[in-house]
Amino acid sequence: MSRLVMKFGGTSVGDVERIARVARIVAAERQPGRGLAVVVSAMSGETDRLVGLARAAAGEGGNGPVLGGADFNDEYDVVVSTGEQVTTGLLALALRRLGIPARSWQNWQIPVRTDAAHAKARVAEIADEDIGASIDAGIVAIVPGFQGITEGERITTLGRGGSDTSAVALAAALKAERCDIYTDVDGVYTTDPRIVAKARRLEKISYEEMLEMASLGAKVLQTRSVELAFAKGVPVRVLSSFVEPGAPNPGTLVCPEDEIVEKQVVSGVAYSRDEAKVTLLGVEDHPGVAADIFGVLSDANVNVDMIVQAEARQPGRQNIVFTCPDREATRAVEAMGAVRDRIGVEDIHVRRDVAKVSVIGIGMKSQVGVARTMFQALAQKGVNIEAIATSEIKISVLIDAAYTELAVRALHTAYGLDAA
Amino acid sequence: MSRLVMKFGGTSVGDVERIARVARIVAAERQPGRGLAVVVSAMSGETDRLVGLARAAAGEGGNGPVLGGADFNDEYDVVVSTGEQVTTGLLALALRRLGIPARSWQNWQIPVRTDAAHAKARVAEIADEDIGASIDAGIVAIVPGFQGITEGERITTLGRGGSDTSAVALAAALKAERCDIYTDVDGVYTTDPRIVAKARRLEKISYEEMLEMASLGAKVLQTRSVELAFAKGVPVRVLSSFVEPGAPNPGTLVCPEDEIVEKQVVSGVAYSRDEAKVTLLGVEDHPGVAADIFGVLSDANVNVDMIVQAEARQPGRQNIVFTCPDREATRAVEAMGAVRDRIGVEDIHVRRDVAKVSVIGIGMKSQVGVARTMFQALAQKGVNIEAIATSEIKISVLIDAAYTELAVRALHTAYGLDAA
């Protein structure tokens, strides 16, 4: 008996007609000897509506999770989790209408246990016995993504995008052959096709590459879901929910590195415009100063990415440059301003019109000259590099945001990624 | 430690502002030594929206419960039950915003067990231990009405109006001092105030009278909730959710007969226009024919109310008249038409422009001349009586629907019910 987990996001289940289409896609995957579980999101727009109601009831403005009072988040979860429950019932009905045995499984029925961090919980354990026996008996299981219950039997949600993680966690618990994530794109591309017309769909990509892609702004899969797939060894396929049910739909398989025979030096080019560059000028140079600065930033909840340190003109002083998400730049500057005199910083500059461009590839591990190709390609186009960061399988550069498309196209060509 | 159960319907929790108002009403009922549980309906319009989605997914038209396929009703319940869950979370948030400890209790968390008759389940048992301990500790419990779970851990709903029943069942399980049902009227009246300007709010009414009132079309409380309150001895108060929180709001207490000191001969005048009169002419008169006819009607799911039998002109023949809800008249005539020749019925007539007017009062049990007062009052206004039915505490007459208001007003005056 093999098992397959399928996951459909909010756009794919946006109305009753689309849910009927999803039912036909699920029907096309039924085979003798294969059990199916389907993880679904709330119908698009529903989560926003429910979040708005919860915030209004709690007396909070805005549209994000009710984070103003952590004491409120348990009931926020009670409200918001209903969105996915509705979809589970509707999809079960749509499948039965096609004559296919199906039933919904709420998280408390399985159960799916999480920690107690309401509104941003993490899946801890999924009991596979009952649901596993049911799908092995040929009954399609429909499970609400993005949620679970605590040891104390309270409802939790995983935070935005958590449905991908739910699907991977369920696939791991069920020891599924694969987790198919249906989305509004037909796979993972070598870069953003809106920028580079010659971008190609990848047939396979390693977990590690996908992790770098996801965290660098290629918003196909949620980062945590890829981490979990990597840790549990669950093959994940990204494919389109908008092709005809049963039609060819290969998508992109996210899998272990050793299953990729022809390893590209560079598999993809990613970019992110949500970047800000903060420069601390004339920082007093003594041991522990960097630890002090980045401790302050961490306390202020600033996600620091790249860090560059260089000697300043004055002796005994240095300049420290770091990047963070653009929306955190103001917080970062305020936090540094508050400790400026204590730490000894002469001036603080912030630049918000910057972008990060990265090349990613597992082949990089065993290949020299990869960075040189990058720097040459950018230099030929007159793109100035403001900062550099590298990992085993990634090289990132910070550049003027105006050059983003130019840089991405140049790198896509330089690494031989352009489609014929 | 005393306990109070409060219940708010869909109109009372129709938007976030109204939910905030309900929170203030609940706050005003808090007292040292008293635990509170609040049963809520879905926000008005939500259940209709969810029913519409479920029917569309199942491929059924119309707007009622998914009864076309009983096999679909378990998932219908999964979809529809989310409406109340949303309200529980929102009210808990609104109470905490006022600084009042509160939490939602979903039916699976309590648990509230029902039978497995999806979409029209009946409450079987409520575990009071956990929720009872929590409310005794001063935490207001918010419970979704209209639903429960089966022994097999599936979600059920009780059918429309089931929230009143949920509240009474919870009050019985918690051994509450009383169940307060907040609604859009401020109590039970001697008759419909839209018809009789001099109608008075009753301070108290017995369970038996309320049952007759409810089943006769005074739609204040759902019949099953009154039956349950009667059986379990739960005092129920009907009061308005639209007066200022904390302001006087006596409502009407539904209680045992022996708690009503001054028993009125007649407590109220009820009417129903949802009536049809079916006449079977020239029915062959032999033993068992009535059992045959009403067996056929029962099989056709027709709720027969009044029955009158009289000799026909031909010897050996009789005429049989019965009434049923207007929406079942067509079904009744079809069912009788199908067996007409076998049973021996000469002709079938149906009249749909009829109304039933009833006087109700526990004092009737020990009083003579009550019926005569009724017939005289109607005769004086020239109202013709088409059929009569009586119980221990009720006299009903079937009349031409055009005379409904006239008859109700005449009877209200004749029994001395008019306000001074």
Interface residues (C-beta under 8 A of the other chain):
Chain A: V16 I19 A20 L50 L53 A54 A56 A57 A58 G59 V66 G69 D71 F72 D74 E75 Y76 D77 V78 V79 T82 Q85 V86 T88 G89 L90 L91 A92 L93 A94 R96 R97 R103 S104 Q106 W108 Q109 E153 R154 I155
Chain B: V16 I19 A20 L50 L53 A54 A56 A57 A58 G59 V66 G69 D71 F72 D74 E75 Y76 D77 V78 V79 T82 Q85 V86 T88 G89 L90 L91 A92 L93 A94 R96 R97 R103 S104 Q106 W108 Q109 E153 R154 I155
